[in-house]
Amino acid sequence: MKVAFFTEMSFNGKIPRQHTNMRTEFAWMVALDADHYHLTQTPDRDYDLGIVINSKKHSELVDIARVKTKCKAVAVMQEGPFWLFQDYPLDKQIHYFNNLMAADIILAHNEQDSKYYKGLTNHPDVRVLRSLMIEDPIRDITPAEQRTGVMIGGNFVSWYGGFDSFMLAKSITDEIYSPKMGRAIDGEEQLGIKQLPYLEWSGWISELSKRRIGVHMMRTHAAGTFAMNCAYLSIPCLGYEGLDTQRILHPELTVQDGDLEKARELITRLDLDTEFYQHCSNQAQELYQTHYHESKFNPFI
């Protein structure tokens, strides 16, 4: 099975297994031994399957008919939350929808997203393509023996729900860390958060491995890599049920959207109940090995 990915990134070729910035889409490319092209490129060879990642910012560049000239089948992969395209101008919303209908397969991040696309399009083939980690670049990272503090999963904007995560973390500790994302706003550092600089993926995993608890009350549900990374490192993580990675890997720390009351109870219990903490830590690692380890990756092809 020869596979090609089409994204808005400008490089051509394959991703090496030791790539230090092994994001989810790179992990898919590695696992499927896929070639990569820019959205506007037409390959000079034929493929069995072309996977088009629908750009959040430039969805108008997607041309399913052109990709089909070189690929026997074409799948459109969701980027971002399922509702994002409804913030586009009307003509781009219609173009986005037409791309979904023109594809042979619609790929979604989560079961919730899959149900959305099935209802929106009545398309006959909508599937979940689970998030994935390629562990090769991070095998030498040894988690700290004495982990400390809480890592929250994003900045203080509604996209990430950073204020909510901060308040939960603050309820048990003043040692709070966060990655700096593209939507960071001025003043966050004044709250005493230890904000990490922009990091490649391997550097992020190294920093995350030092922390004791993860909190990511993000209502914008997409790939769910934060919860997955925490599980790989045996870090208990609180989050919302709309994310498959959260629901599957941290089942006893997952709450309904907006239920911060329950989330506060859970983070307090994690902090004070050693047996519960260890149970959630061990459970996360076991579930990662069962459901999200590369050996369990079940390509949709």
Disulfide bonds with the S-S distance in Angstrom:
none
